[in-house]
Amino acid sequence: MKVLFTIPTSVITYRHRLVFTLMMLWVMIGASIDMSAQSATVPPDSAVYLDGEILIREPNHYGYDEAADTIPTVVVDENSPYGLDGKKIFNPSPDRAVWLSALFPGLGQIYNRRYWKLPIVVGGFMGLGYATNWNNNQLTEYSQAYRDLMDSDPSTKSYMNFFPSTVKEEDLDKTWLTNIMKRRRDFYRRNRDLCIICLVGMYMLCMVDAYVDASLAHFDVSPDLSIDWSPTLMISPGDRKPSLGLNWAFNF
């Protein structure tokens, strides 16, 4: 703190010197009291810079480091949708997963973020769809051939399309040919119906898988298993006599 007084030398008298001396003493005593009060609030391991009105506190390099010596404690509400990283925890709805899968097979698996199941669903439906269409085409051809064999119109000979052009109709046994066409027709009808049943089953399986997967999204699947056992007193159901045994409890 710097105090500057300017007094003309031509007017200095004994009284002026006395007053000037008292003023200087008052200023020095006030400054010492102010510095003592400020130094009492600052820890001894700090450097203080006094600039008239501003007090600046600079920690010592070997002093207390609050950031290094502080352990942050994070408390998260159990019902909070956000995790420790601040991101929203994915919590799928089983009902929504079922409805999406019912709307279009595979949407439930996408909603549950089980993307690796999508090629299985698509491949299964494509394979069953192709098998259904192929068996239905074969059924149509053999059914028409069987009808042509059973009618009396000599111009309908679609059954001859199954033989080479060198084979003549007169060389074929009509009874044998009828049985062959009937068996082939029934065979492809059965395969087509099985493919349709598998398509319906695949559709239902996608819905069940989406519902179960969404319900078990937060199920603990850790491999850690524990077992608790303790002696216990049991009563025999036959003679009602007490007996000693062991009580086992598996936690998984």
Secondary structure, DSSP 8 states (H G I E B T S, - for coil): --------GGG--HHHHHHHHHHHHHHHHHHHHHHHHHHHTS-TTEEEEEETTEEEEEE-TTS--TTTT--------TT-SB-TTS-B-----HHHHHHHHHHSTTHHHHHTT-GGGHHHHHHHHHHHHHHHHHHHHHHHHHHHHHHHHHSS-TT--GGGGGS-TT--GGGS-HHHHHHHHHHHHHHHHHHHHHHHHHHHHHHHHHHHHHHHHHHTTT----S--EEEEEEEEEE-TTT--EEEEEEEEEE-
